[in-house]
Amino acid sequence: MTSTAPEARQGQDAGEPHGEDPASWQQRLRRFGHSPRPGIGLRERLVPPYTRPGIQLWAVLGISPPMAERLVRWSAWGGPLLVALVAGLLRFWNLGSPHALIFDETYYAKDSWALINQGYEGDWPKDIDKLILADPSKVDVPVDPGYVVHPPVGKWIIGLGEHFFGFTPFGWRFMVAVLGTLSVLMLCRIGRRLFRSTFLGCLAGTLLAVDGLHFVMSRTALLDLVLMFFVLAAFGALLIDRDWARRRLAAALPVDEEGVLRPDAGVAENLRLGWRPWRITAGLMLGLAFATKWNGLYIMVGFGLMTVLWDVGARRTAGAVRPYLAVLKRDLVPAFVSTVPVALLTYLVSWTGWIVTGKGYYRNWAQTDGRGGNWTWLPDWLRSLWHYEYQVYEFHVNLTSGHTYQSNPWSWIVLGRPVSYFWEEQQGCAASATGKCSREVLAIGTPLLWWAACFALVYVLWRWFFRRDWRAGAIVCGVAAGWLPWFLYQERTIFLFYAVVFVPFLCLAVTMMIGAMLGPAAGTGTGQELGLSSGDPTGERRRTLGAIGAGVLVLLIIWNFIYFWPIYTGTPIPDGSWRERMWLDTWI
């Protein structure tokens, strides 16, 4: 059985463990019977192979080698699709319940309906929610423009579901549930590519599927799940681009007379990698993220730095003596052009409805209050949009009014203060000793998953700092880009559900920790590094204990999700049962 540990068969950049090639004289001595110590070759360090189940597993299952080969190929997509199917069934089950505009759906559902019908957001009456829920056919879209403080992409996506399924709870939640399901599929594939293991990829997707915050946000018409989807898609595109660039380098490097790939400073420092479509895709996804909520800008900066460092590591591994200078000359400008301008252009295009209708809020500011000045040579629509954006910025940075469910970002990782989206107390409940039942939709992560993630983050930080593991660094970047910017605005009114943007990276961190718990298979390069070898009973015992511990942790997380299911879905439960689930006083 092959290793499922994230360390197994993962080549590392030069300067990291296994970064030295076997000495050439050792290779020459092969003809005299010398066997050099096994190591990871340059090709494997540039583009690590995927782990594969060992022949022992198939023999135990009674599966022939040809059939086993087909199953391995099928599992690369079949496993992620199966996990996504389960996630989708969970998210679409009874999606229209509660039949209400819960929490900020009261803004986004209505703005999305206006966008789909007239191209700009309207100024809705304050008492319109009851009529919408009772009979949406009697609701007219307001013609007067409404002042909104978020870009339009997320609302266009929510409105797409309303277009097909009506101005109903199911309609305005439909597309968010679709993106929530697809994000599980993406994380399976991203985890597989990151760890080079289908098993670990599917495990990461499974953890995301049973995270309570991701689950609730997938069933609520808010913008943050849409933002998370585009951020995750951008990360996946950059991950594919990383492999693509490193394969390009490997193909250009020389091969010695024994067929061994050799580093070459000339190739590593001067090779132009050319057209990189996946980096452009990442720029498009980051633009859509930014055009959903502005904190996508911070993530674009974080991911941009990450991918430049990836290029540095690739060129160093390929033999560059001055990899930073090589990246500065060959990669930095193309990297910038393929991401930042693409993202900004995407952002501008997202405002097309506001621009062409000429009726949105502040749309004609340049022709009225904004006449004159030094920028009159710019198009009126662009000046009006800039003014609108400035006003929105002022709103966001000065939003300090108190809220019952606001929380400090320091408390997010331990789920200090979740947000109640919906609450209803029912009288005459026969199942309750007090005669009362409670219905709640609580935006809170699966506690055992998040608390395990606290330890997992410490582990990946250790891997990044002391083992120089690029995968740990990528996970840290995803968490930091989505979380740390909020510490700059601690006086602002902010909420725990903003953390959904980095939940996939928490799942990757827990997956990496679980992979380390499982340990490497005996006989792999990593196994030798750990002092384990084939037939070593200590290694087998350690792997068995690790598998038991990892299995117990995953099962506890799944049980925890099932236990909190009623307060994720608004299912009526006896008042006592609801109180049993309020593990901390701050959850009430």
KAVENGI-V274610 format. One record per run of one state. SS is the DSSP state (@ for helix, = for strand, . for the rest). FROM is the first residue (numbers start at 1). TO is the last residue. If there is no record, write none. Layout:
# KAVENGI-V274610
ss->[SS,SS]
from->[FROM,FROM]
to->[TO,TO]
This chain:
# KAVENGI-V274610
ss->[.,@,.,@,.,@,.,@,.,@,.,=,.,@,.,@,.,=,.,@,.,@,.,@,.,@,.,@,.,=,.,=,.,@,.,@,.,@,.,@,.,@,.,@,.,@,.,@,.,@,.,=,.,=,.,@,.,@,.,@,.,@,.,@,.,@,.,=,@,.,@,.]
from->[1,24,33,42,47,55,62,65,93,105,119,122,123,129,135,136,139,145,146,153,166,169,196,198,210,212,219,224,253,255,256,261,262,265,271,277,291,296,319,323,331,332,350,352,358,365,368,380,398,409,415,419,428,436,444,447,468,470,490,496,519,525,530,537,564,565,570,573,575,581,585,588]
to->[23,32,41,46,54,61,64,92,104,118,121,122,128,134,135,138,144,145,152,165,168,195,197,209,211,218,223,252,254,255,260,261,264,270,276,290,295,318,322,330,331,349,351,357,364,367,379,397,408,414,418,427,435,443,446,467,469,489,495,518,524,529,536,563,564,569,572,574,580,584,587,588]
